[in-house]
Amino acid sequence: MLLVNVATAYSALAGGLIATVTSAWFAVKVFTARQTNEPAVELRSFYWAEINKIVLTGAMFIAVFVLIKPVNGAALLAVYFLVYITPVVVDVIQQPKRRRETKES
């Protein structure tokens, strides 16, 4: 990205950081919460974590568009979505390998 220009590079970095920070926030909120045997409490913690993640994502996008000038919106959103779809892509790639290991067992 740095080969294109600096604005594209830091816009892409900001998109990746938004995706990473919000996912980390969700994980911290869900997995460091009190572990109970109450399904309703666990479900509530997941919902609150997801709501917090959505609000934090919106706030971070607003902050980027307001505070960073100039911003390359295409690079920002492309890297944001790329970071989010990476686990799905890795899972799809790994499925045939897991199937072979399961058949061999």
MODELLER restraints for C-alpha pairs under 7 A, 6 or more apart:
rsr = mdl.restraints
at = mdl.atoms
rsr.add(forms.Gaussian(group=physical.xy_distance, feature=features.Distance(at['CA:1:A'], at['CA:8:A']), mean=6.22, stdev=0.5))
rsr.add(forms.Gaussian(group=physical.xy_distance, feature=features.Distance(at['CA:1:A'], at['CA:9:A']), mean=4.85, stdev=0.5))
rsr.add(forms.Gaussian(group=physical.xy_distance, feature=features.Distance(at['CA:2:A'], at['CA:9:A']), mean=5.02, stdev=0.5))
rsr.add(forms.Gaussian(group=physical.xy_distance, feature=features.Distance(at['CA:7:A'], at['CA:70:A']), mean=6.35, stdev=0.5))
rsr.add(forms.Gaussian(group=physical.xy_distance, feature=features.Distance(at['CA:7:A'], at['CA:71:A']), mean=5.96, stdev=0.5))
rsr.add(forms.Gaussian(group=physical.xy_distance, feature=features.Distance(at['CA:7:A'], at['CA:72:A']), mean=6.29, stdev=0.5))
rsr.add(forms.Gaussian(group=physical.xy_distance, feature=features.Distance(at['CA:8:A'], at['CA:72:A']), mean=5.41, stdev=0.5))
rsr.add(forms.Gaussian(group=physical.xy_distance, feature=features.Distance(at['CA:8:A'], at['CA:75:A']), mean=5.99, stdev=0.5))
rsr.add(forms.Gaussian(group=physical.xy_distance, feature=features.Distance(at['CA:11:A'], at['CA:71:A']), mean=5.72, stdev=0.5))
rsr.add(forms.Gaussian(group=physical.xy_distance, feature=features.Distance(at['CA:11:A'], at['CA:72:A']), mean=5.62, stdev=0.5))
rsr.add(forms.Gaussian(group=physical.xy_distance, feature=features.Distance(at['CA:11:A'], at['CA:75:A']), mean=5.95, stdev=0.5))
rsr.add(forms.Gaussian(group=physical.xy_distance, feature=features.Distance(at['CA:11:A'], at['CA:76:A']), mean=4.85, stdev=0.5))
rsr.add(forms.Gaussian(group=physical.xy_distance, feature=features.Distance(at['CA:12:A'], at['CA:75:A']), mean=4.97, stdev=0.5))
rsr.add(forms.Gaussian(group=physical.xy_distance, feature=features.Distance(at['CA:12:A'], at['CA:76:A']), mean=4.60, stdev=0.5))
rsr.add(forms.Gaussian(group=physical.xy_distance, feature=features.Distance(at['CA:12:A'], at['CA:79:A']), mean=5.57, stdev=0.5))
rsr.add(forms.Gaussian(group=physical.xy_distance, feature=features.Distance(at['CA:14:A'], at['CA:76:A']), mean=6.44, stdev=0.5))
rsr.add(forms.Gaussian(group=physical.xy_distance, feature=features.Distance(at['CA:15:A'], at['CA:76:A']), mean=4.44, stdev=0.5))
rsr.add(forms.Gaussian(group=physical.xy_distance, feature=features.Distance(at['CA:15:A'], at['CA:77:A']), mean=6.09, stdev=0.5))
rsr.add(forms.Gaussian(group=physical.xy_distance, feature=features.Distance(at['CA:15:A'], at['CA:79:A']), mean=5.47, stdev=0.5))
rsr.add(forms.Gaussian(group=physical.xy_distance, feature=features.Distance(at['CA:15:A'], at['CA:80:A']), mean=4.44, stdev=0.5))
rsr.add(forms.Gaussian(group=physical.xy_distance, feature=features.Distance(at['CA:16:A'], at['CA:79:A']), mean=5.56, stdev=0.5))
rsr.add(forms.Gaussian(group=physical.xy_distance, feature=features.Distance(at['CA:16:A'], at['CA:80:A']), mean=5.07, stdev=0.5))
rsr.add(forms.Gaussian(group=physical.xy_distance, feature=features.Distance(at['CA:16:A'], at['CA:83:A']), mean=6.19, stdev=0.5))
rsr.add(forms.Gaussian(group=physical.xy_distance, feature=features.Distance(at['CA:18:A'], at['CA:57:A']), mean=6.59, stdev=0.5))
rsr.add(forms.Gaussian(group=physical.xy_distance, feature=features.Distance(at['CA:18:A'], at['CA:60:A']), mean=6.53, stdev=0.5))
rsr.add(forms.Gaussian(group=physical.xy_distance, feature=features.Distance(at['CA:18:A'], at['CA:80:A']), mean=6.95, stdev=0.5))
rsr.add(forms.Gaussian(group=physical.xy_distance, feature=features.Distance(at['CA:19:A'], at['CA:80:A']), mean=5.58, stdev=0.5))
rsr.add(forms.Gaussian(group=physical.xy_distance, feature=features.Distance(at['CA:19:A'], at['CA:83:A']), mean=6.42, stdev=0.5))
rsr.add(forms.Gaussian(group=physical.xy_distance, feature=features.Distance(at['CA:19:A'], at['CA:84:A']), mean=6.64, stdev=0.5))
rsr.add(forms.Gaussian(group=physical.xy_distance, feature=features.Distance(at['CA:22:A'], at['CA:53:A']), mean=5.52, stdev=0.5))
rsr.add(forms.Gaussian(group=physical.xy_distance, feature=features.Distance(at['CA:22:A'], at['CA:56:A']), mean=6.64, stdev=0.5))
rsr.add(forms.Gaussian(group=physical.xy_distance, feature=features.Distance(at['CA:22:A'], at['CA:57:A']), mean=6.28, stdev=0.5))
rsr.add(forms.Gaussian(group=physical.xy_distance, feature=features.Distance(at['CA:25:A'], at['CA:53:A']), mean=6.88, stdev=0.5))
rsr.add(forms.Gaussian(group=physical.xy_distance, feature=features.Distance(at['CA:26:A'], at['CA:49:A']), mean=5.31, stdev=0.5))
rsr.add(forms.Gaussian(group=physical.xy_distance, feature=features.Distance(at['CA:26:A'], at['CA:50:A']), mean=6.48, stdev=0.5))
rsr.add(forms.Gaussian(group=physical.xy_distance, feature=features.Distance(at['CA:26:A'], at['CA:53:A']), mean=5.96, stdev=0.5))
rsr.add(forms.Gaussian(group=physical.xy_distance, feature=features.Distance(at['CA:29:A'], at['CA:49:A']), mean=5.68, stdev=0.5))
rsr.add(forms.Gaussian(group=physical.xy_distance, feature=features.Distance(at['CA:30:A'], at['CA:45:A']), mean=6.13, stdev=0.5))
rsr.add(forms.Gaussian(group=physical.xy_distance, feature=features.Distance(at['CA:30:A'], at['CA:46:A']), mean=5.91, stdev=0.5))
rsr.add(forms.Gaussian(group=physical.xy_distance, feature=features.Distance(at['CA:30:A'], at['CA:49:A']), mean=6.29, stdev=0.5))
rsr.add(forms.Gaussian(group=physical.xy_distance, feature=features.Distance(at['CA:65:A'], at['CA:71:A']), mean=6.73, stdev=0.5))
